[in-house]
Amino acid sequence: MPKNIHFPAAASATSVAPEANRLTLPAVLGVIALPVIAAALAATGMPSSEIVPLLAYSTGIGIAAVLTLSGGRRLIAGLAALVVRATQQ
């Protein structure tokens, strides 16, 4: 009776891709950049009531650009419609 039996289909179905749980430089820089930019703007005298919307709009533009470039046109159209409805109220 063989002792080393290997089932590749069963192993691949339960394993997670190694890239899925790795931290990448763009992900880490994205998390670090917003507080750093907010602190720099606050240090220059910009009121926090203007910093938060500025960073929110900047983040929204970045997300829209990534979705557009990655082919998420339907998703970006839905997001644009949501923003238009939210600003009209």
Secondary structure, DSSP 4 states (H G I P E B T S, - for coil): --S----HHHHHHHPPPGGGG---HHHHHHHHHHHHHHHHHHHTT--HHHHHHHHHHHHHHHHHHHHHHTT-HHHHHHHHHHHHHHHH-
